[in-house]
């Protein structure tokens, strides 16, 4: 019992030391920054805080970046460049309302940076506010007609709302600009959902999901080929469905056993 208590005490002490060390470093850093900025002009201070914020943002340390950018914003509240950076940091930190507020202020004070429109599109989409998200993605695509993020964002919105033809049209445009397996797969899957009669094999990729897609296409024409595709994709549920379509109850049960139990149940 004493040994357990000793271990717990040591562990708690270690955690306390780590936290205290971090607090100490933060305090030292803030003190150093105050000393560094004392003799600087207002513009130099703003540039200094922005550069420190940029460093933290690149390292993924969003809370620190937000602190530095806010220091810069306090010195010049109508600085759209700082407000854009704040919007990006808040968005990446998943602070949606703060991100929207900062982006909106950046627009209000004259910025037309495409990152604002894309950032607002991303945030509104994450809040399932598709109408607002579409508005800002459209504005971004008007600024840059071939911007991949804007076009993909719009396509994703249409796809999530079941507007498959519009989504496919935009994904096709994205594919023509920057071909990727992910976009090919999205087009193929949406094409199946709208009962596309053409050959979706043109969208085959090396991705595992592409094998499932191929199996789904074959399912209507040749269940045997579909089963083979589902086996290679390690997809037991769809394999069971294919077996059931052939009235092969034994193999359907085996596939479901593996899905549920991780192994085939013996009779």
BELKALIN-V771245 format. One record per run of one state. SS is the DSSP state (2 for helix, 1 for strand, 0 for the rest). FROM is the first residue (numbers start at 1). LEN is the number of residues. If there is no record, write none. Layout:
SS;FROM;LEN + SS;FROM;LEN
This chain:
0;1;1 + 2;2;36 + 0;38;4 + 2;42;17 + 0;59;3 + 2;62;14 + 0;76;4 + 2;80;13 + 0;93;3 + 2;96;13 + 0;109;5 + 2;114;13 + 0;127;3 + 2;130;14 + 0;144;4 + 2;148;13 + 0;161;3 + 2;164;14 + 0;178;3 + 2;181;13 + 0;194;6 + 2;200;4 + 0;204;4 + 2;208;14 + 0;222;1 + 2;223;10 + 0;233;3 + 2;236;10 + 0;246;3 + 2;249;13 + 0;262;6
